Amino acid sequence: MHPQERTASPQLLLGLFLVLLLQLPSESSASENLKVKQKAQIRQREVVDLYNGMCLQGPAGVPGRDGNPGANGIPGTPGIPGRDGFKGEKGECLRESFEESWTPNYKQCSWSSLNYGIDLGKIVECTFTKMRSNSALRVLFSGSLRLKCRNACCQRWYFTFNGAECSGPLPIEAIIYLDQGSPELNSTINIHRTSSVEGLCEGIGAGLVDVAIWVGTCSDYPKGDASTGWNSVSRIIIEELPK
């Protein structure tokens, strides 16, 4: 072998060893660079995802139209029967009362120019059919009344029912009192005025009722010259009313 080849061989081996050493850091550096690049890409994707999540929401869109009604679903299964509730308190007993409808019942009797001049007694009467025993009678006499006398006098006009005055609650009456006439003119006052006698009477049984108007005296006063129904229409009106 040539002497240079023997001296060059160790140098050649040393060079090859240095080349290998230089290549090893280079490969290690490339690997590190690759890892750094991959981490950068991952971080970049994280930043992009974070940015996309923080984007501002845009304005709401136009509401959509209602869809077509859906078909009926399958009927559900019956539920579990409920439990009985707590027992309630005992209620009050109420009785319903059914009242028949009220039918008007009234009558009128009238006279033209009675010109009735009696001072004591019955003047006229009007017979009425009362339908119920628990009702009341409203009576009215309307006509011309007059009383005259030279001295103080008093006359009383009143109703009777089947011959008796009302006692439920009190009689139905009207009076005229005259103090005196005019002695200086040797005459008496003679005034005829349309007046009325009116009231309600209870406690009269059902059936026919003779309703009459009478004239009489006042207590503790003398009678005078009475006149009823002069030159005008007189009437008695009777009406049955519910209590």
C-alpha positions as CSV (number, residue, x, y, z in Angstrom):
1,M,0.0,0.0,0.0
2,H,1.1,3.5,-0.7
3,P,2.3,5.5,2.3
4,Q,-0.1,8.4,1.6
5,E,-3.0,6.1,1.5
6,R,-2.1,4.9,5.0
7,T,-1.9,8.5,6.3
8,A,-5.0,9.7,4.4
9,S,-7.2,6.9,5.7
10,P,-7.4,8.2,9.3
11,Q,-8.1,11.7,8.0
12,L,-10.8,10.4,5.7
13,L,-12.5,8.7,8.6
14,L,-12.3,11.8,10.7
15,G,-13.8,13.8,8.0
16,L,-16.6,11.4,7.6
17,F,-17.2,11.5,11.3
18,L,-17.4,15.3,11.3
19,V,-19.9,15.1,8.4
20,L,-22.1,12.8,10.4
21,L,-21.9,15.1,13.4
22,L,-22.9,18.1,11.3
23,Q,-25.8,16.2,9.8
24,L,-27.2,15.1,13.2
25,P,-27.8,18.7,14.5
26,S,-29.2,19.6,11.2
27,E,-31.8,16.8,11.3
28,S,-32.6,17.7,14.9
29,S,-33.0,21.4,14.0
30,A,-35.3,20.5,11.1
31,S,-37.4,18.3,13.4
32,E,-37.7,21.2,15.9
33,N,-38.6,23.6,13.2
34,L,-41.4,21.2,12.0
35,K,-42.8,21.0,15.5
36,V,-42.7,24.8,15.9
37,K,-44.5,25.2,12.6
38,Q,-47.2,22.7,13.6
39,K,-47.7,24.4,16.9
40,A,-48.0,27.8,15.1
41,Q,-50.6,26.3,12.7
42,I,-52.6,24.9,15.7
43,R,-52.5,28.2,17.4
44,Q,-53.5,30.0,14.3
45,R,-56.6,27.7,14.0
46,E,-57.4,28.4,17.7
47,V,-57.2,32.1,17.1
48,V,-59.4,31.8,14.0
49,D,-62.0,29.7,15.9
50,L,-62.0,32.2,18.8
51,Y,-62.5,35.1,16.4
52,N,-65.3,33.4,14.6
53,G,-67.0,32.8,18.0
54,M,-66.8,36.5,18.9
55,C,-68.4,37.8,15.7
56,L,-71.2,40.3,16.1
57,Q,-74.7,39.0,15.5
58,G,-76.4,40.4,12.5
59,P,-80.0,41.9,12.3
60,A,-82.9,39.4,12.6
61,G,-84.3,38.2,9.4
62,V,-87.9,38.5,8.1
63,P,-90.3,36.2,10.0
64,G,-91.3,33.2,8.0
65,R,-94.9,32.4,7.1
66,D,-96.8,29.9,9.1
67,G,-96.6,26.4,7.9
68,N,-99.6,24.2,6.9
69,P,-101.4,22.7,9.9
70,G,-100.1,19.3,10.8
71,A,-102.1,16.1,10.9
72,N,-103.6,15.0,14.1
73,G,-101.3,13.0,16.3
74,I,-102.0,9.5,17.6
75,P,-104.4,9.7,20.5
76,G,-102.7,9.3,23.8
77,T,-103.4,6.6,26.3
78,P,-105.9,7.2,29.1
79,G,-104.4,8.7,32.2
80,I,-104.4,7.3,35.6
81,P,-107.8,7.9,37.4
82,G,-107.6,10.7,40.0
83,R,-108.1,10.2,43.7
84,D,-111.3,11.2,45.5
85,G,-111.1,14.7,46.9
86,F,-111.7,15.8,50.5
87,K,-115.3,15.6,51.8
88,G,-116.9,19.1,51.7
89,E,-118.8,20.8,54.5
90,K,-122.5,20.3,54.8
91,G,-124.5,22.9,52.9
92,E,-127.6,24.8,53.9
93,C,-131.0,23.6,52.8
94,L,-132.7,26.0,50.4
95,R,-136.3,25.7,49.4
96,E,-137.2,27.1,46.1
97,S,-140.6,28.9,46.0
98,F,-142.4,29.0,42.7
99,E,-144.8,31.9,42.6
100,E,-147.4,32.1,39.9
101,S,-147.3,35.1,37.6
102,W,-149.5,38.0,38.8
103,T,-152.5,38.8,36.6
104,P,-153.8,42.3,36.9
105,N,-157.3,42.5,38.5
106,Y,-159.1,45.8,38.6
107,K,-162.5,47.4,38.1
108,Q,-164.0,50.8,37.6
109,C,-167.6,52.0,38.3
110,S,-168.6,55.5,37.2
111,W,-171.6,57.8,37.4
112,S,-172.5,60.9,35.6
113,S,-173.9,63.8,37.7
114,L,-174.9,61.9,40.8
115,N,-176.2,65.1,42.4
116,Y,-176.6,63.1,45.6
117,G,-177.6,65.4,48.5
118,I,-177.8,63.0,51.5
119,D,-176.0,63.9,54.6
120,L,-175.8,60.4,56.2
121,G,-175.6,57.0,54.6
122,K,-174.4,55.0,51.6
123,I,-173.9,57.0,48.4
124,V,-172.8,54.4,45.8
125,E,-171.2,50.9,45.7
126,C,-169.2,48.8,43.3
127,T,-169.0,45.0,43.5
128,F,-165.5,43.5,43.0
129,T,-164.3,39.9,42.7
130,K,-161.1,39.4,44.7
131,M,-158.9,36.6,43.4
132,R,-156.6,36.0,46.4
133,S,-156.9,36.1,50.1
134,N,-153.4,37.3,50.7
135,S,-153.6,40.4,48.5
136,A,-154.6,44.0,49.2
137,L,-157.2,46.2,47.7
138,R,-156.5,49.7,46.5
139,V,-159.6,51.8,46.3
140,L,-160.2,55.3,45.0
141,F,-163.3,57.6,44.9
142,S,-163.1,60.7,42.8
143,G,-165.9,63.2,42.5
144,S,-167.3,66.6,43.5
145,L,-167.8,67.2,47.3
146,R,-169.5,70.1,49.1
147,L,-170.4,71.1,52.6
148,K,-172.3,74.2,53.7
149,C,-173.7,75.4,57.0
150,R,-174.2,78.7,58.9
151,N,-172.2,77.6,61.9
152,A,-169.3,75.2,62.3
153,C,-169.9,71.7,60.8
154,C,-168.0,68.7,59.5
155,Q,-168.8,65.8,57.2
156,R,-166.8,62.6,56.6
157,W,-166.7,60.5,53.4
158,Y,-165.4,56.9,53.8
159,F,-165.1,53.4,52.3
160,T,-166.7,50.2,53.5
161,F,-166.0,46.6,52.4
162,N,-169.0,44.3,52.7
163,G,-170.5,46.9,55.0
164,A,-167.5,47.3,57.4
165,E,-164.8,49.9,57.4
166,C,-161.3,48.8,56.7
167,S,-159.3,47.6,59.7
168,G,-156.1,46.5,57.9
169,P,-154.6,48.8,59.1
170,L,-157.0,51.8,59.4
171,P,-160.2,53.2,57.8
172,I,-160.0,54.9,54.4
173,E,-161.6,58.4,54.7
174,A,-161.6,62.1,53.9
175,I,-163.3,65.0,55.7
176,I,-164.5,68.5,55.0
177,Y,-164.7,71.0,57.8
178,L,-166.4,74.4,57.6
179,D,-166.1,77.0,60.3
180,Q,-169.1,79.2,59.5
181,G,-170.8,81.1,56.8
182,S,-171.0,84.9,56.3
183,P,-173.5,86.2,58.9
184,E,-173.0,89.8,57.7
185,L,-174.3,88.8,54.3
186,N,-176.9,86.4,55.8
187,S,-175.6,83.6,53.5
188,T,-173.4,80.5,53.5
189,I,-170.4,79.4,51.5
190,N,-171.4,77.0,48.8
191,I,-168.3,75.6,47.0
192,H,-168.2,72.3,45.1
193,R,-164.7,70.8,44.6
194,T,-163.6,67.6,42.9
195,S,-161.9,65.6,45.7
196,S,-160.7,62.1,46.2
197,V,-160.8,59.4,48.9
198,E,-158.1,56.8,48.5
199,G,-156.2,54.1,50.3
200,L,-155.1,50.4,50.6
201,C,-156.9,47.8,52.7
202,E,-155.6,44.4,53.7
203,G,-157.1,41.4,55.4
204,I,-160.1,41.0,53.0
205,G,-160.8,37.4,51.9
206,A,-161.1,36.2,48.3
207,G,-164.5,36.3,46.6
208,L,-167.1,39.0,46.0
209,V,-166.5,42.3,47.9
210,D,-169.1,45.1,48.0
211,V,-167.0,48.3,48.0
212,A,-169.1,51.4,48.9
213,I,-168.5,55.1,49.6
214,W,-170.5,56.6,52.5
215,V,-171.0,60.0,54.0
216,G,-171.3,60.6,57.8
217,T,-170.5,63.0,60.6
218,C,-167.2,63.8,62.2
219,S,-166.8,63.1,65.9
220,D,-167.7,66.1,68.2
221,Y,-169.0,68.2,65.3
222,P,-172.5,68.7,64.0
223,K,-173.4,67.7,60.5
224,G,-173.9,70.2,57.7
225,D,-175.5,70.2,54.3
226,A,-173.5,67.7,52.2
227,S,-173.5,67.1,48.5
228,T,-171.7,64.5,46.4
229,G,-171.2,64.3,42.6
230,W,-172.8,67.6,41.6
231,N,-172.8,68.3,37.9
232,S,-169.7,66.1,37.2
233,V,-168.6,62.4,36.7
234,S,-167.9,60.4,39.9
235,R,-166.0,57.1,39.9
236,I,-164.8,54.3,42.1
237,I,-161.7,52.4,41.0
238,I,-160.7,49.1,42.7
239,E,-157.4,47.2,42.1
240,E,-156.1,44.0,43.6
241,L,-152.4,44.2,44.5
242,P,-149.8,41.6,45.7
243,K,-148.5,41.9,49.2
